[in-house]
Amino acid sequence: MIQRQSEYDVVVVGGSGVDTIVRVDALPVPLADSVMVGPIQEWAGQTGGNVALGARALGLDVALLDCIGDDPTGALVRERLAEGDVEFHPLISAAGTRRAVNLVDAKGRRMSFYDARDPAELRMPRDFYLPRLRRTRHVHLSITGFTRFLYDDVETLGVPVSTDLHDWDGIAEHQREFALRSDLVFFSAASTGDRAPALMRRILREGRARTVVATAGAEGSWFLTRDGGPDPYHVPATVPPAPVVDTNGAGDAFVTGFLYGRLEGRDVHDCARLGAVAGAYACTGPGSTALIGRDALLAAGHDGS
């Protein structure tokens, strides 16, 4: 294993962009030519940006590496990350900056339309990312297409790596390599339902992961470890400290709370509890803007609320 001098706690790769939030009365929306909605808002972040911003809000030393466009959307990303004190290293892509349109209903539930504009041939040069990967305690790879090509180098460096598969159903090919080559795997149980435990066991059996975490919003989360029993352990959701406004970014916030606990050397149960606290807090603000700080995270996590 290569000896490394750590400068960062977490290096996040990929997954920044801008979300357009459209608030609707209920999902699914009615089939009509026109639907009246409230003010439409834009928020920079998306999954990689949200993880980087959330980790920085918790006091971790963070860098985000990504490919974005030299366009107004990319400027929004740069501004948001600068406001959040995130060290951002962008490469310019001719494809432009990623966008998504998220429909959010009155209960905070969402439906996301992601444009996935990156071309299949997009790559991040090794001399760009390797110097930073050598100086980090942990790498988090977003499931952006080009990030899969970093796995060989991450494994050679011996740096722990996590990923979030989002709503992977266990079938779609895009997330498979991420699922099987990461040490810590998160996914949403929204698409798997009762099949989530079987998928967790499969990821552990077929891949290199030592811990798999399935999140399910208000139903809490489940985790399964390689050296634990065959059944996932349930961790209840945390009650948000204020009314739910928007669930955008809640899963990303869970990841940051979990990673904070992991980097502090806490056990998996404590990590999942901190993730639940961060995820609940994220629901209290619009467009993934509610970022919990370290003191609030630890206070709520200690109370078990």
C-alpha positions in Angstrom: 0.0 0.0 0.0 1.3 3.5 -0.9 2.1 5.8 2.1 0.0 8.9 1.9 0.1 12.3 3.7 -3.5 13.2 4.3 -4.6 16.7 3.4 -8.3 16.1 2.9 -10.8 14.1 4.9 -12.9 13.5 1.8 -12.4 13.9 -1.9 -15.7 13.8 -3.8 -15.6 13.1 -7.5 -18.4 13.9 -9.9 -22.0 14.7 -9.5 -22.3 18.5 -9.4 -25.0 20.4 -11.3 -28.1 22.5 -10.9 -31.6 21.4 -9.9 -34.8 23.2 -11.0 -37.4 22.8 -8.3 -41.1 22.8 -9.3 -43.6 22.5 -6.5 -46.8 20.7 -7.3 -49.8 19.8 -5.2 -49.4 16.0 -5.6 -47.5 13.4 -7.5 -48.2 12.2 -10.1 -49.2 15.5 -11.7 -52.4 15.6 -13.7 -52.2 15.1 -17.5 -52.8 18.5 -18.8 -51.4 21.1 -21.2 -50.8 23.5 -18.3 -50.5 23.1 -14.6 -50.3 26.1 -12.2 -47.5 25.8 -9.8 -45.7 28.1 -7.2 -42.5 30.0 -8.0 -40.0 27.8 -9.8 -36.5 27.9 -8.1 -33.0 26.8 -9.1 -30.5 25.4 -6.6 -26.9 24.4 -7.4 -25.7 21.2 -5.8 -26.9 17.7 -7.0 -25.5 14.6 -5.4 -21.7 15.2 -5.5 -22.1 18.9 -4.7 -24.5 18.2 -1.9 -22.1 15.6 -0.3 -19.2 18.0 -0.5 -21.2 20.9 0.9 -22.6 18.8 3.7 -19.3 17.3 4.6 -17.7 20.8 4.7 -20.6 22.1 6.9 -19.6 19.4 9.4 -16.1 20.7 9.5 -14.4 18.1 7.3 -11.7 19.1 4.9 -13.2 18.5 1.5 -12.3 18.8 -2.2 -14.7 18.3 -5.1 -13.4 17.3 -8.5 -15.8 17.4 -11.5 -16.3 18.1 -15.1 -18.7 21.1 -15.7 -19.5 23.5 -18.5 -18.1 27.0 -19.1 -21.7 28.2 -18.9 -24.1 30.1 -16.7 -25.2 26.8 -15.0 -21.6 26.1 -14.2 -21.2 29.6 -12.7 -24.1 28.8 -10.3 -22.3 25.6 -9.2 -19.0 27.5 -8.7 -20.8 30.2 -6.6 -22.7 27.7 -4.4 -19.5 25.7 -3.6 -17.6 28.9 -2.9 -20.3 30.1 -0.5 -20.0 26.7 1.2 -16.2 26.9 1.5 -15.7 23.8 -0.6 -12.4 23.5 -2.5 -13.6 22.9 -6.0 -11.4 21.8 -8.9 -13.4 21.8 -12.2 -12.5 20.6 -15.6 -14.4 22.2 -18.5 -16.6 19.8 -20.6 -18.0 20.8 -23.9 -21.2 19.0 -23.0 -22.0 21.7 -20.4 -23.1 21.5 -16.8 -25.6 18.9 -15.7 -29.2 19.9 -14.9 -32.2 18.2 -13.4 -35.9 19.2 -12.9 -37.3 18.0 -9.7 -41.1 17.9 -9.0 -41.7 18.2 -5.3 -45.2 17.7 -3.8 -46.8 19.2 -0.7 -45.4 16.4 1.5 -41.8 17.0 0.3 -41.7 13.9 -1.9 -40.0 14.3 -5.3 -39.7 13.0 -8.8 -36.4 13.9 -10.6 -35.7 14.3 -14.3 -31.9 14.1 -14.8 -30.4 15.1 -18.1 -27.3 12.9 -17.9 -25.6 15.0 -20.6 -22.0 13.7 -20.2 -20.8 11.9 -23.3 -19.7 8.3 -22.9 -16.1 9.1 -23.9 -15.7 11.8 -21.1 -12.7 11.0 -18.9 -10.9 12.8 -16.1 -7.1 12.9 -16.6 -5.0 10.9 -14.2 -2.6 13.7 -13.6 -5.5 15.8 -12.5 -7.1 13.5 -9.9 -4.2 11.4 -8.7 -2.3 14.1 -6.7 -5.5 14.8 -4.7 -6.4 11.1 -4.2 -3.0 10.5 -2.7 -3.7 13.1 0.0 -7.1 12.1 1.2 -8.5 9.8 3.9 -11.6 8.8 1.9 -12.9 9.1 -1.6 -16.6 9.3 -2.5 -17.4 8.6 -6.1 -20.7 9.8 -7.5 -22.2 7.5 -10.2 -21.3 9.9 -13.0 -20.1 7.9 -15.9 -16.5 9.0 -16.0 -15.8 8.3 -12.3 -15.9 4.5 -12.8 -12.5 4.8 -14.5 -10.9 6.0 -11.2 -11.5 2.6 -9.4 -8.2 1.0 -10.4 -6.2 3.9 -9.1 -8.2 4.2 -5.9 -7.6 0.5 -5.2 -3.9 0.8 -5.9 -3.7 3.8 -3.5 -5.5 1.8 -0.8 -7.9 4.7 -0.1 -11.4 3.7 1.2 -14.1 4.5 -1.3 -17.9 5.0 -1.0 -20.6 5.5 -3.5 -24.4 6.1 -3.5 -26.3 4.0 -6.1 -29.5 6.0 -5.4 -32.5 4.0 -6.6 -30.6 1.1 -8.1 -32.9 -1.9 -8.7 -30.1 -4.4 -8.8 -30.5 -4.8 -12.6 -29.5 -1.5 -14.3 -26.0 -1.9 -15.6 -24.8 1.6 -15.0 -24.5 1.3 -11.2 -23.2 -2.3 -11.1 -19.5 -1.5 -11.1 -20.0 1.1 -8.5 -21.9 -1.4 -6.3 -19.2 -4.1 -6.6 -16.0 -2.0 -6.4 -16.8 0.3 -3.4 -16.0 -0.4 0.3 -19.1 1.4 1.5 -22.3 1.4 -0.6 -25.4 3.4 -0.1 -28.7 3.0 -2.0 -32.3 4.0 -1.7 -34.8 1.2 -1.1 -37.4 3.2 -3.1 -37.2 0.9 -6.1 -36.4 -2.4 -4.3 -38.9 -2.5 -1.5 -38.9 -5.9 0.1 -36.0 -7.0 -2.1 -33.6 -4.6 -0.4 -32.2 -7.1 2.1 -31.5 -9.6 -0.7 -29.8 -6.9 -2.7 -27.7 -5.9 0.3 -26.5 -9.5 0.7 -25.7 -9.7 -3.0 -23.6 -6.6 -3.0 -21.6 -8.0 0.0 -21.3 -11.4 -1.6 -20.3 -10.4 -5.1 -18.3 -7.2 -4.4 -15.7 -5.7 -2.1 -18.0 -3.7 0.2 -17.7 -4.3 3.9 -20.8 -2.2 4.7 -24.0 -1.7 2.7 -26.7 0.9 3.8 -30.2 1.1 2.4 -32.2 4.3 3.1 -36.0 4.5 3.1 -36.9 8.1 4.1 -39.3 8.2 7.0 -39.0 4.5 7.5 -35.3 4.9 8.5 -32.4 2.9 7.2 -30.9 -0.6 7.3 -27.3 -1.6 7.3 -25.5 -4.9 6.7 -21.9 -5.7 7.3 -19.6 -8.4 6.0 -18.7 -9.6 9.4 -22.3 -9.3 10.8 -25.3 -11.5 10.7 -27.4 -12.3 7.6 -30.2 -9.9 8.4 -29.9 -6.1 8.0 -30.1 -4.0 11.2 -32.7 -1.3 11.3 -32.1 2.3 12.4 -35.2 4.5 12.8 -35.5 7.8 11.1 -35.0 11.0 13.0 -37.9 13.4 13.4 -37.0 16.6 11.6 -36.5 19.6 13.9 -38.9 21.7 11.8 -41.6 21.1 9.2 -40.6 19.2 6.1 -40.1 21.6 3.2 -38.2 19.5 0.6 -36.6 16.0 0.5 -34.1 17.0 -2.1 -30.6 16.3 -0.8 -31.8 14.3 2.2 -30.1 11.1 1.0 -26.9 13.1 0.3 -27.1 14.5 3.8 -27.4 11.0 5.2 -24.2 10.1 3.4 -22.3 13.0 4.9 -23.5 12.3 8.5 -22.6 8.6 8.0 -19.1 9.5 6.6 -18.5 12.0 9.5 -19.1 9.2 12.0 -16.9 6.8 10.0 -14.0 9.2 9.8 -14.4 9.7 13.6 -14.0 5.9 14.1 -17.6 5.3 15.3 -19.3 2.0 14.8 -21.8 1.4 12.0 -24.9 1.9 14.2 -23.7 5.3 15.4 -22.8 6.3 11.8 -26.3 5.4 10.6 -27.8 7.4 13.5 -25.8 10.4 12.6 -26.8 10.0 8.9 -30.5 9.9 10.0 -30.0 13.2 11.9 -28.4 14.9 9.0 -30.9 13.6 6.5 -33.9 14.8 8.7 -32.3 18.2 9.0 -31.9 18.5 5.3 -35.7 18.2 4.8 -36.3 21.4 6.6 -35.0 23.7 3.9 -35.6 24.1 0.2 -33.3 22.7 -2.5 -30.8 20.9 -0.3 -29.8 24.2 1.4 -30.3 23.0 5.0 -26.9 21.8 6.0 -26.4 20.7 9.6 -23.3 21.7 11.5 -21.1 19.5 13.6 -22.4 20.7 17.0 -26.1 20.2 16.0 -25.3 16.8 14.5 -23.5 15.5 17.6 -26.1 17.0 20.0 -29.0 15.4 18.2 -27.1 12.1 17.6 -26.3 11.9 21.3 -29.9 12.4 22.3 -30.9 9.7 19.8 -33.7 11.9 18.5 
